[in-house]
Amino acid sequence: MKSVLRSFAIPLVQALVVLMFLAWLSAGKAHAAIEMHQFDNPVLQKRYDSLTAALRCPKCQNQAIGDSDSPIAGDMRQNVADLLKDGRSDSEIQNFMVARFGEYVLYNPRLDGRTWLLWGGPAVLILLGLLVVTLIVRARRRARVRALDDDEQARLSALLATHRQSIDEQPGDEQPGAGQHTAKERS
């Protein structure tokens, strides 16, 4: 009797687990649905898609309002659709959003007194990098080993000859090979 119950219970539990998993997946997709406005005019639709991709959700971390499922992003998408239907330009819509939510909503902030470093910083860093590389190259060129002139070569030969003589004149130890230098070692 137990084996019969087991033969029915195991497939039944497996089927329940699969059904629960599928229900969980479908509930997640239903919850994550984002309403997108559809326009009859393809130009307005393209402008809407562009604006919702260029405006950042103030609640979400680095997510466009077109991709966010937060309620504030839904309100912002509705405002964009309404303003487009009213015939407003893209810059007017962006100005409206900035006035309402601040500069944070723009992925590409405008150039003004507060954002000049953001826009000019990369160029300044590149110029500083080029300056550092130039200074390093110049320093290495100056530090290159140069060939000895005739006077320096004569002094070096005299010093080496004196050194060789002092080695040869040292008293040798009685150990084999100690104090004996071959011609190859001397040169």
MARDREN-91007 format. One record per residue: residue number from 0; residue in one letter; x, y, z of N, C-alpha, C, O in turn. Coordinates in steps of 0.02 Angstrom, whole numbers. Atoms other than C-alpha are relative to their C-alpha. Layout:
! residues N
+-----+---+--------+--------+--------+--------+--------+--------+--------+--------+--------+--------+--------+--------+
!   k ! r !   n_px !   n_py !   n_pz !  ca_px !  ca_py !  ca_pz !   c_px !   c_py !   c_pz !   o_px !   o_py !   o_pz !
+-----+---+--------+--------+--------+--------+--------+--------+--------+--------+--------+--------+--------+--------+
! NUM ! A !      X !      Y !      Z !      X !      Y !      Z !      X !      Y !      Z !      X !      Y !      Z !
...
+-----+---+--------+--------+--------+--------+--------+--------+--------+--------+--------+--------+--------+--------+
***
This chain:
! residues 187
+-----+---+--------+--------+--------+--------+--------+--------+--------+--------+--------+--------+--------+--------+
!   k ! r !   n_px !   n_py !   n_pz !  ca_px !  ca_py !  ca_pz !   c_px !   c_py !   c_pz !   o_px !   o_py !   o_pz !
+-----+---+--------+--------+--------+--------+--------+--------+--------+--------+--------+--------+--------+--------+
!   0 ! M !     41 !    -60 !      0 !      0 !      0 !      0 !     43 !     63 !      0 !     29 !    112 !    -35 !
!   1 ! K !    -44 !    -57 !     -3 !    141 !    118 !     44 !     34 !     13 !    -67 !     44 !     70 !    -86 !
!   2 ! S !    -33 !     -9 !     64 !    227 !     88 !   -122 !    -47 !     30 !    -52 !    -26 !     69 !    -95 !
!   3 ! V !     49 !    -29 !     46 !     67 !    130 !   -216 !     -9 !     75 !     15 !    -12 !    115 !    -31 !
!   4 ! L !      6 !    -71 !    -18 !     49 !    293 !   -118 !     62 !     39 !    -21 !     57 !     96 !    -45 !
!   5 ! R !    -62 !    -33 !     21 !    231 !    335 !   -151 !      2 !     11 !    -75 !     24 !     63 !    -98 !
!   6 ! S !     -2 !     -6 !     73 !    213 !    304 !   -336 !    -46 !     56 !    -24 !    -33 !     86 !    -77 !
!   7 ! F !     44 !    -56 !     18 !     69 !    430 !   -341 !     23 !     66 !     32 !     14 !    118 !      1 !
!   8 ! A !    -17 !    -60 !    -38 !    137 !    554 !   -213 !     60 !     37 !    -31 !     59 !     98 !    -36 !
!   9 ! I !    -60 !    -33 !     27 !    307 !    587 !   -291 !    -16 !     38 !    -64 !      3 !     96 !    -69 !
!  10 ! P !     17 !    -40 !     60 !    241 !    636 !   -464 !    -48 !     57 !     16 !    -45 !    110 !    -16 !
!  11 ! L !     46 !    -53 !    -19 !    103 !    736 !   -380 !     37 !     59 !     31 !     22 !    117 !     15 !
!  12 ! V !    -40 !    -53 !    -30 !    228 !    835 !   -276 !     41 !     36 !    -53 !     46 !     97 !    -52 !
!  13 ! Q !    -39 !    -30 !     54 !    338 !    863 !   -429 !    -44 !     46 !    -44 !    -23 !    100 !    -63 !
!  14 ! A !     45 !    -41 !     40 !    189 !    927 !   -528 !    -20 !     64 !     37 !    -24 !    117 !      7 !
!  15 ! L !     17 !    -60 !    -40 !    141 !   1045 !   -385 !     58 !     49 !      1 !     47 !    110 !     -3 !
!  16 ! V !    -59 !    -44 !      0 !    318 !   1113 !   -377 !      6 !     36 !    -67 !     20 !     96 !    -68 !
!  17 ! V !     -4 !    -31 !     66 !    319 !   1145 !   -565 !    -55 !     52 !     -8 !    -43 !    106 !    -35 !
!  18 ! L !     55 !    -48 !      5 !    148 !   1229 !   -556 !     13 !     63 !     42 !     -2 !    118 !     21 !
!  19 ! M !    -15 !    -58 !    -42 !    203 !   1340 !   -412 !     55 !     43 !    -32 !     50 !    105 !    -30 !
!  20 ! F !    -53 !    -37 !     33 !    360 !   1389 !   -507 !    -27 !     40 !    -60 !    -10 !     98 !    -69 !
!  21 ! L !     30 !    -34 !     56 !    260 !   1432 !   -663 !    -45 !     58 !     23 !    -47 !    110 !     -9 !
!  22 ! A !     42 !    -54 !    -27 !    136 !   1533 !   -559 !     43 !     58 !     24 !     25 !    116 !     15 !
!  23 ! W !    -46 !    -52 !    -23 !    281 !   1627 !   -480 !     29 !     40 !    -59 !     33 !    101 !    -56 !
!  24 ! L !    -26 !    -34 !     59 !    355 !   1666 !   -651 !    -52 !     45 !    -32 !    -37 !    102 !    -51 !
!  25 ! S !     51 !    -40 !     33 !    191 !   1727 !   -723 !    -21 !     59 !     44 !    -38 !    112 !     18 !
!  26 ! A !     17 !    -56 !    -44 !    155 !   1834 !   -570 !     53 !     54 !     -3 !     38 !    114 !      0 !
!  27 ! G !    -54 !    -48 !      6 !    325 !   1916 !   -586 !     -6 !     40 !    -64 !      5 !    101 !    -64 !
!  28 ! K !      7 !    -36 !     64 !    295 !   1959 !   -768 !    -60 !     47 !      1 !    -57 !    101 !    -27 !
!  29 ! A !     59 !    -43 !     -4 !    122 !   2029 !   -731 !     15 !     61 !     43 !     -9 !    116 !     29 !
!  30 ! H !    -17 !    -55 !    -45 !    193 !   2136 !   -591 !     49 !     49 !    -33 !     47 !    109 !    -21 !
!  31 ! A !    -53 !    -41 !     31 !    338 !   2199 !   -697 !    -23 !     33 !    -65 !     17 !     65 !    -98 !
!  32 ! A !     24 !    -29 !     62 !    228 !   2255 !   -841 !      2 !     76 !      5 !    -21 !    105 !     54 !
!  33 ! I !     -5 !    -73 !      2 !    263 !   2435 !   -890 !    -46 !     24 !    -56 !    -40 !      3 !   -114 !
!  34 ! E !     45 !    -26 !     51 !    128 !   2530 !   -980 !     39 !     50 !    -44 !     71 !     96 !    -20 !
!  35 ! M !    -32 !    -44 !     49 !    194 !   2612 !  -1137 !    -55 !     32 !    -42 !   -103 !     -2 !    -62 !
!  36 ! H !     50 !    -35 !     39 !     97 !   2742 !  -1230 !     14 !    -11 !    -74 !     71 !     -9 !    -97 !
!  37 ! Q !     -6 !     10 !     72 !     63 !   2710 !  -1412 !    -30 !     61 !    -36 !    -84 !     84 !    -18 !
!  38 ! F !     23 !    -58 !     39 !     45 !   2853 !  -1536 !    -14 !    -23 !    -71 !     19 !    -68 !    -97 !
!  39 ! D !     16 !     16 !     70 !    -34 !   2846 !  -1708 !     54 !     28 !    -46 !     68 !     -1 !    -99 !
!  40 ! N !    -51 !    -33 !     40 !    101 !   2962 !  -1774 !     68 !    -32 !     17 !     89 !    -31 !     75 !
!  41 ! P !    -64 !     33 !    -15 !    268 !   2868 !  -1791 !     54 !     49 !     24 !    100 !     30 !     60 !
!  42 ! V !    -48 !    -50 !    -23 !    365 !   3031 !  -1765 !     -9 !     13 !     74 !     40 !     16 !    112 !
!  43 ! L !     13 !     -9 !    -72 !    279 !   3060 !  -1597 !     21 !    -61 !     40 !     47 !    -55 !     95 !
!  44 ! Q !    -20 !     61 !    -35 !    309 !   2878 !  -1550 !     75 !     -2 !      9 !    100 !    -20 !     62 !
!  45 ! K !    -73 !      0 !     -3 !    494 !   2895 !  -1590 !     24 !     52 !     51 !     70 !     39 !     90 !
!  46 ! R !    -18 !    -52 !    -49 !    505 !   3058 !  -1489 !    -15 !    -24 !     71 !     24 !    -13 !    117 !
!  47 ! Y !     18 !     27 !    -66 !    414 !   2974 !  -1343 !     52 !    -51 !     23 !     75 !    -49 !     80 !
!  48 ! D !    -49 !     51 !    -18 !    532 !   2825 !  -1346 !     68 !     31 !     16 !    102 !     10 !     63 !
!  49 ! S !    -64 !    -34 !    -12 !    683 !   2941 !  -1356 !      0 !     37 !     67 !     49 !     34 !    104 !
!  50 ! L !      3 !    -37 !    -63 !    625 !   3050 !  -1212 !     -3 !    -46 !     61 !     29 !    -32 !    112 !
!  51 ! T !      4 !     45 !    -58 !    580 !   2904 !  -1098 !     66 !    -37 !     10 !     79 !    -62 !     65 !
!  52 ! A !    -67 !     30 !     -8 !    754 !   2831 !  -1131 !     51 !     50 !     25 !    101 !     31 !     56 !
!  53 ! A !    -49 !    -51 !    -19 !    841 !   2998 !  -1098 !    -14 !     30 !     69 !     28 !     66 !     95 !
!  54 ! L !     16 !    -27 !    -67 !    754 !   3039 !   -933 !      9 !    -55 !     51 !    -13 !   -112 !     42 !
!  55 ! R !    -16 !     47 !    -54 !    811 !   2954 !   -773 !    -56 !      1 !     52 !    -83 !     53 !     69 !
!  56 ! C !     49 !      5 !    -54 !    691 !   2891 !   -641 !     30 !     27 !     64 !     85 !      5 !     83 !
!  57 ! P !    -29 !    -28 !    -61 !    716 !   2992 !   -481 !      2 !    -50 !     58 !     40 !    -41 !    106 !
!  58 ! K !      1 !     49 !    -53 !    676 !   2840 !   -373 !     51 !    -56 !    -11 !     83 !    -79 !     36 !
!  59 ! C !    -43 !     57 !     16 !    777 !   2707 !   -462 !     73 !     22 !     -9 !     87 !     79 !    -26 !
!  60 ! Q !    -71 !    -14 !      9 !    965 !   2697 !   -468 !     18 !    -11 !    -74 !     19 !    -67 !    -98 !
!  61 ! N !    -26 !      2 !     69 !   1022 !   2739 !   -645 !    -45 !    -42 !    -46 !    -20 !    -86 !    -82 !
!  62 ! Q !     46 !     35 !     44 !    866 !   2675 !   -735 !    -44 !     51 !    -34 !    -70 !     97 !     -2 !
!  63 ! A !     41 !    -46 !     38 !    771 !   2765 !   -872 !    -73 !     -9 !     18 !    -94 !    -63 !     41 !
!  64 ! I !     71 !      6 !    -17 !    587 !   2803 !   -847 !    -35 !    -49 !    -46 !    -87 !    -77 !    -27 !
!  65 ! G !     30 !     49 !     46 !    549 !   2694 !   -998 !     10 !    -71 !     23 !    -28 !   -116 !      3 !
!  66 ! D !    -15 !     68 !    -24 !    624 !   2543 !   -908 !    -22 !    -12 !     71 !    -21 !    -69 !     94 !
!  67 ! S !     15 !      5 !    -71 !    568 !   2578 !   -730 !    -73 !    -17 !     10 !   -117 !      7 !    -26 !
!  68 ! D !     70 !     15 !    -17 !    412 !   2505 !   -652 !    -23 !     36 !     63 !    -74 !     18 !     92 !
!  69 ! S !     20 !    -37 !    -60 !    407 !   2628 !   -507 !    -58 !     47 !    -17 !    -65 !     68 !    -75 !
!  70 ! P !     58 !    -44 !     13 !    249 !   2735 !   -489 !     21 !     70 !    -24 !    -14 !     99 !    -66 !
!  71 ! I !    -22 !    -67 !     22 !    347 !   2898 !   -510 !     20 !     -1 !    -73 !      8 !     47 !   -110 !
!  72 ! A !    -18 !      7 !     71 !    416 !   2835 !   -676 !    -62 !     -4 !    -43 !    -64 !     23 !    -98 !
!  73 ! G !     64 !      3 !     37 !    239 !   2794 !   -731 !    -31 !     69 !     -7 !    -57 !     86 !    -60 !
!  74 ! D !     25 !    -69 !      4 !    185 !   2972 !   -688 !     40 !     41 !    -49 !     13 !     81 !    -87 !
!  75 ! M !    -42 !    -37 !     46 !    333 !   3041 !   -783 !    -14 !    -19 !    -73 !    -17 !     24 !   -117 !
!  76 ! R !     17 !     22 !     68 !    292 !   2935 !   -937 !    -66 !     31 !    -21 !    -74 !     51 !    -79 !
!  77 ! Q !     65 !    -31 !     16 !    113 !   2999 !   -928 !      7 !     74 !    -16 !    -24 !     99 !    -62 !
!  78 ! N !    -13 !    -71 !     13 !    175 !   3179 !   -918 !     32 !     10 !    -68 !     14 !     56 !   -105 !
!  79 ! V !    -33 !     -6 !     66 !    288 !   3152 !  -1069 !    -52 !    -11 !    -55 !    -53 !     27 !   -104 !
!  80 ! A !     51 !     13 !     51 !    142 !   3078 !  -1168 !    -48 !     59 !     -6 !    -66 !     80 !    -61 !
!  81 ! D !     47 !    -56 !      1 !     26 !   3221 !  -1119 !     32 !     62 !    -32 !      1 !     96 !    -72 !
!  82 ! L !    -34 !    -58 !     28 !    155 !   3354 !  -1161 !     13 !     -8 !    -75 !     10 !     40 !   -113 !
!  83 ! L !     -8 !     12 !     72 !    190 !   3273 !  -1330 !    -66 !     11 !    -37 !    -67 !     39 !    -91 !
!  84 ! K !     66 !    -10 !     30 !      3 !   3271 !  -1367 !    -18 !     74 !     -3 !    -54 !     95 !    -49 !
!  85 ! D !     13 !    -72 !      0 !     -3 !   3457 !  -1322 !     43 !     37 !    -50 !     35 !     97 !    -60 !
!  86 ! G !    -41 !    -31 !     51 !    128 !   3490 !  -1455 !     64 !     33 !     26 !     93 !     75 !     -7 !
!  87 ! R !    -61 !    -29 !    -28 !    275 !   3533 !  -1341 !     62 !    -31 !    -33 !     60 !    -88 !    -57 !
!  88 ! S !    -62 !     25 !     28 !    453 !   3516 !  -1404 !     37 !    -42 !     51 !     20 !    -43 !    110 !
!  89 ! D !    -39 !     43 !    -45 !    580 !   3395 !  -1331 !     35 !     41 !     54 !     38 !     21 !    112 !
!  90 ! S !    -35 !    -41 !    -50 !    676 !   3535 !  -1246 !    -50 !     28 !     51 !    -33 !     35 !    110 !
!  91 ! E !     50 !    -23 !    -47 !    515 !   3603 !  -1169 !    -19 !    -56 !     49 !    -30 !    -43 !    109 !
!  92 ! I !     17 !     57 !    -43 !    474 !   3430 !  -1102 !     56 !    -13 !     50 !     44 !    -25 !    109 !
!  93 ! Q !    -57 !      9 !    -45 !    649 !   3411 !  -1031 !      3 !     55 !     52 !     17 !     43 !    110 !
!  94 ! N !      1 !    -56 !    -47 !    638 !   3584 !   -953 !    -54 !     -9 !     53 !    -43 !      6 !    112 !
!  95 ! F !     54 !     13 !    -47 !    472 !   3537 !   -873 !     21 !    -52 !     52 !     10 !    -44 !    112 !
!  96 ! M !    -22 !     53 !    -46 !    547 !   3378 !   -800 !     55 !     23 !     46 !     57 !      5 !    105 !
!  97 ! V !    -54 !    -26 !    -41 !    702 !   3468 !   -738 !    -29 !     48 !     53 !     -7 !     46 !    111 !
!  98 ! A !     31 !    -46 !    -48 !    594 !   3603 !   -656 !    -36 !    -39 !     55 !    -39 !    -17 !    113 !
!  99 ! R !     38 !     38 !    -48 !    492 !   3470 !   -570 !     44 !    -47 !     43 !     32 !    -55 !    102 !
! 100 ! F !    -39 !     52 !    -35 !    626 !   3340 !   -523 !     74 !     18 !      9 !    109 !    -17 !     46 !
! 101 ! G !    -71 !    -19 !     -6 !    795 !   3429 !   -540 !     42 !    -28 !    -56 !     18 !    -69 !    -96 !
! 102 ! E !    -46 !     20 !     54 !    946 !   3403 !   -653 !     14 !    -74 !      0 !     38 !   -101 !    -50 !
! 103 ! Y !    -14 !     71 !     -5 !    961 !   3224 !   -592 !    -36 !    -41 !    -54 !    -11 !    -93 !    -74 !
! 104 ! V !     39 !     40 !     47 !    828 !   3166 !   -716 !     31 !     -2 !    -70 !      9 !    -42 !   -111 !
! 105 ! L !    -31 !      0 !     66 !    939 !   3206 !   -866 !     62 !    -45 !      1 !    106 !    -37 !     44 !
! 106 ! Y !    -59 !     42 !      6 !   1062 !   3072 !   -917 !     60 !     40 !    -26 !    117 !     28 !     -7 !
! 107 ! N !    -51 !    -45 !     25 !   1160 !   3205 !  -1011 !    -12 !     69 !     28 !    -50 !    108 !     -2 !
! 108 ! P !     14 !    -65 !    -31 !   1164 !   3355 !   -895 !     23 !     58 !    -45 !     69 !     51 !    -85 !
! 109 ! R !    -16 !    -60 !     40 !   1171 !   3528 !   -971 !     65 !     31 !     25 !     84 !     23 !     83 !
! 110 ! L !    -62 !    -34 !    -17 !   1331 !   3628 !   -974 !    -17 !     66 !     34 !    -43 !    112 !      2 !
! 111 ! D !      9 !    -62 !    -37 !   1321 !   3761 !   -839 !     54 !      4 !     54 !    101 !    -36 !     53 !
! 112 ! G !    -52 !    -11 !    -51 !   1421 !   3822 !   -689 !     11 !    -60 !     45 !     67 !    -70 !     70 !
! 113 ! R !     -7 !     57 !    -44 !   1388 !   3664 !   -590 !     26 !    -62 !    -36 !     53 !   -107 !     -4 !
! 114 ! T !    -18 !     61 !     37 !   1425 !   3538 !   -728 !     61 !      9 !    -45 !     76 !    -37 !    -84 !
! 115 ! W !    -57 !    -10 !     45 !   1577 !   3613 !   -815 !     55 !    -51 !     14 !     89 !    -73 !    -33 !
! 116 ! L !    -51 !     49 !    -16 !   1693 !   3494 !   -722 !    -19 !    -69 !    -27 !     24 !   -107 !    -48 !
! 117 ! L !     23 !     63 !     27 !   1587 !   3346 !   -774 !     14 !     -6 !    -74 !     36 !    -59 !    -98 !
! 118 ! W !    -11 !      0 !     72 !   1601 !   3393 !   -957 !     74 !     11 !    -17 !    100 !    -19 !    -64 !
! 119 ! G !    -70 !    -15 !     16 !   1779 !   3463 !   -954 !     50 !    -45 !     34 !    108 !    -47 !     14 !
! 120 ! G !    -46 !     43 !    -38 !   1854 !   3340 !   -830 !     36 !    -52 !    -42 !     97 !    -59 !    -36 !
! 121 ! P !    -36 !     49 !     40 !   1891 !   3201 !   -954 !     52 !     31 !    -47 !    106 !      3 !    -55 !
! 122 ! A !    -48 !    -33 !     43 !   1976 !   3322 !  -1074 !     61 !     23 !     40 !    118 !     16 !     17 !
! 123 ! V !    -55 !    -22 !    -43 !   2081 !   3393 !   -932 !     43 !    -60 !     20 !    104 !    -55 !     20 !
! 124 ! L !    -37 !     60 !    -18 !   2130 !   3218 !   -876 !     42 !    -27 !    -58 !     98 !    -50 !    -48 !
! 125 ! I !    -38 !     22 !     59 !   2182 !   3171 !  -1053 !     59 !     45 !    -12 !    114 !     21 !    -25 !
! 126 ! L !    -55 !    -47 !     10 !   2287 !   3328 !  -1069 !     54 !    -10 !     54 !    113 !     -8 !     38 !
! 127 ! L !    -49 !     13 !    -53 !   2369 !   3295 !   -900 !     38 !    -65 !    -13 !     99 !    -68 !     -2 !
! 128 ! G !    -33 !     63 !     17 !   2406 !   3116 !   -953 !     52 !      8 !    -55 !    107 !    -19 !    -51 !
! 129 ! L !    -48 !    -13 !     54 !   2487 !   3176 !  -1114 !     60 !     39 !     25 !    116 !     26 !      4 !
! 130 ! L !    -54 !    -39 !    -28 !   2590 !   3302 !  -1016 !     48 !    -45 !     40 !    109 !    -38 !     34 !
! 131 ! V !    -42 !     46 !    -40 !   2652 !   3167 !   -896 !     40 !    -46 !    -46 !    100 !    -57 !    -34 !
! 132 ! V !    -36 !     44 !     47 !   2696 !   3050 !  -1040 !     56 !     39 !    -35 !    111 !     12 !    -42 !
! 133 ! T !    -51 !    -41 !     33 !   2789 !   3191 !  -1128 !     59 !     13 !     47 !    117 !      8 !     27 !
! 134 ! L !    -54 !    -12 !    -48 !   2888 !   3232 !   -970 !     41 !    -63 !     12 !    102 !    -59 !     19 !
! 135 ! I !    -36 !     63 !    -11 !   2933 !   3049 !   -943 !     44 !    -16 !    -60 !    102 !    -36 !    -51 !
! 136 ! V !    -40 !     14 !     60 !   2991 !   3029 !  -1124 !     60 !     47 !     -3 !    115 !     25 !    -18 !
! 137 ! R !    -56 !    -48 !      0 !   3098 !   3187 !  -1112 !     52 !    -19 !     52 !    112 !    -15 !     38 !
! 138 ! A !    -47 !     19 !    -53 !   3175 !   3129 !   -948 !     40 !    -61 !    -20 !    100 !    -65 !     -6 !
! 139 ! R !    -36 !     61 !     21 !   3219 !   2960 !  -1022 !     49 !     16 !    -56 !    104 !    -13 !    -59 !
! 140 ! R !    -47 !    -19 !     54 !   3297 !   3040 !  -1176 !     62 !     32 !     29 !    118 !     20 !      6 !
! 141 ! R !    -58 !    -33 !    -31 !   3408 !   3147 !  -1065 !     43 !    -49 !     38 !    104 !    -40 !     43 !
! 142 ! A !    -37 !     47 !    -41 !   3458 !   2999 !   -959 !     31 !    -57 !    -41 !     61 !   -102 !    -12 !
! 143 ! R !    -29 !     53 !     41 !   3511 !   2890 !  -1106 !     76 !     -4 !      9 !    109 !     46 !     23 !
! 144 ! V !    -72 !     10 !     -5 !   3683 !   2816 !  -1099 !     32 !     25 !    -65 !     12 !      6 !   -120 !
! 145 ! R !    -34 !    -26 !     59 !   3799 !   2909 !  -1215 !     68 !    -32 !     -5 !     95 !    -57 !     44 !
! 146 ! A !    -65 !     30 !     12 !   3960 !   2847 !  -1291 !     54 !     44 !     33 !     47 !    105 !     38 !
! 147 ! L !    -55 !    -36 !    -31 !   4124 !   2894 !  -1204 !     41 !     35 !    -53 !     54 !      8 !   -107 !
! 148 ! D !    -45 !    -34 !     47 !   4231 !   3024 !  -1289 !     71 !    -27 !     11 !     82 !    -70 !     54 !
! 149 ! D !    -69 !     28 !     -2 !   4419 !   2993 !  -1315 !     33 !     10 !     67 !     67 !    -36 !     91 !
! 150 ! D !    -31 !    -12 !    -65 !   4475 !   3073 !  -1151 !    -28 !    -48 !     53 !     10 !    -76 !     93 !
! 151 ! E !     32 !     44 !    -49 !   4350 !   2973 !  -1049 !     21 !    -73 !    -12 !     32 !   -110 !     36 !
! 152 ! Q !    -21 !     68 !     16 !   4397 !   2813 !  -1140 !     72 !    -12 !     24 !     87 !    -67 !     48 !
! 153 ! A !    -70 !      7 !    -23 !   4583 !   2843 !  -1101 !      2 !     -6 !     76 !     40 !    -47 !    102 !
! 154 ! R !      1 !      3 !    -73 !   4545 !   2874 !   -917 !    -25 !    -68 !     24 !      2 !    -97 !     71 !
! 155 ! L !     27 !     65 !    -18 !   4440 !   2716 !   -908 !     51 !    -55 !    -11 !     58 !   -100 !     31 !
! 156 ! S !    -52 !     51 !     14 !   4579 !   2611 !   -989 !     55 !      3 !     52 !     79 !    -49 !     74 !
! 157 ! A !    -52 !     -7 !    -51 !   4706 !   2681 !   -866 !    -23 !    -28 !     67 !     15 !    -62 !    101 !
! 158 ! L !     26 !     27 !    -63 !   4594 !   2641 !   -717 !     -4 !    -76 !     -1 !     12 !   -108 !     48 !
! 159 ! L !      5 !     72 !      5 !   4564 !   2464 !   -779 !     69 !    -32 !      3 !     78 !    -85 !     34 !
! 160 ! A !    -68 !     27 !     -1 !   4750 !   2436 !   -806 !     27 !      2 !     71 !     58 !    -46 !     94 !
! 161 ! T !    -23 !     -5 !    -69 !   4789 !   2498 !   -630 !    -34 !    -53 !     43 !     -2 !    -83 !     86 !
! 162 ! H !     38 !     50 !    -38 !   4653 !   2385 !   -559 !     27 !    -70 !    -13 !     35 !   -109 !     33 !
! 163 ! R !    -26 !     66 !     18 !   4721 !   2233 !   -653 !     69 !    -12 !     32 !     84 !    -67 !     55 !
! 164 ! Q !    -66 !      7 !    -30 !   4896 !   2267 !   -589 !     -6 !    -13 !     75 !     30 !    -54 !    103 !
! 165 ! S !      7 !     10 !    -72 !   4837 !   2279 !   -409 !    -25 !    -70 !     15 !     -6 !    -98 !     67 !
! 166 ! I !     24 !     68 !    -10 !   4747 !   2112 !   -427 !     57 !    -49 !    -10 !     65 !    -97 !     28 !
! 167 ! D !    -56 !     45 !     15 !   4900 !   2029 !   -503 !     53 !      2 !     54 !     87 !    -48 !     66 !
! 168 ! E !    -53 !     -8 !    -50 !   5015 !   2096 !   -367 !    -20 !    -26 !     69 !     23 !    -30 !    113 !
! 169 ! Q !     22 !     25 !    -65 !   4912 !   2029 !   -222 !     31 !    -69 !     12 !     37 !   -110 !    -34 !
! 170 ! P !    -29 !     66 !    -14 !   4992 !   1882 !   -131 !    -54 !    -53 !     -8 !   -110 !    -44 !     16 !
! 171 ! G !     47 !     54 !     13 !   4907 !   1721 !   -184 !     -8 !    -45 !     59 !     40 !    -56 !     96 !
! 172 ! D !     13 !     48 !    -52 !   4828 !   1601 !    -63 !     24 !    -68 !    -24 !     34 !    -78 !    -84 !
! 173 ! E !    -24 !     66 !     17 !   4885 !   1422 !    -59 !    -55 !    -45 !    -27 !    -42 !   -101 !    -50 !
! 174 ! Q !     56 !     40 !     26 !   4712 !   1361 !   -108 !      2 !      1 !    -75 !     18 !     52 !   -106 !
! 175 ! P !     -2 !      2 !     73 !   4700 !   1304 !   -287 !    -53 !     47 !    -29 !   -111 !     46 !     -8 !
! 176 ! G !     44 !    -46 !     35 !   4622 !   1435 !   -399 !     -8 !     66 !     34 !    -35 !    112 !      4 !
! 177 ! A !      9 !    -63 !    -35 !   4627 !   1572 !   -268 !     53 !     49 !    -23 !    112 !     31 !    -26 !
! 178 ! G !    -46 !    -52 !     20 !   4708 !   1733 !   -327 !     24 !     -7 !    -71 !     62 !     35 !    -95 !
! 179 ! Q !    -21 !      9 !     69 !   4733 !   1665 !   -502 !    -57 !     21 !    -45 !   -114 !     -1 !    -37 !
! 180 ! H !     51 !    -26 !     45 !   4641 !   1756 !   -638 !     19 !    -18 !    -71 !     77 !    -10 !    -90 !
! 181 ! T !    -14 !     15 !     70 !   4627 !   1700 !   -815 !     -6 !     63 !    -40 !    -32 !    114 !    -16 !
! 182 ! A !      3 !    -58 !     44 !   4641 !   1818 !   -960 !    -73 !     19 !    -14 !    -89 !     78 !    -24 !
! 183 ! K !     70 !    -13 !     13 !   4455 !   1800 !   -988 !    -32 !     40 !     58 !    -72 !     84 !     46 !
! 184 ! E !     27 !    -36 !    -58 !   4414 !   1860 !   -810 !     24 !     71 !      3 !    -12 !    115 !     27 !
! 185 ! R !    -29 !    -67 !     -4 !   4527 !   2011 !   -826 !    -30 !     47 !    -52 !    -32 !    107 !    -41 !
! 186 ! S !     26 !    -45 !     51 !   4447 !   2077 !   -983 !    -73 !     13 !      6 !   -102 !     50 !    -34 !
+-----+---+--------+--------+--------+--------+--------+--------+--------+--------+--------+--------+--------+--------+
***
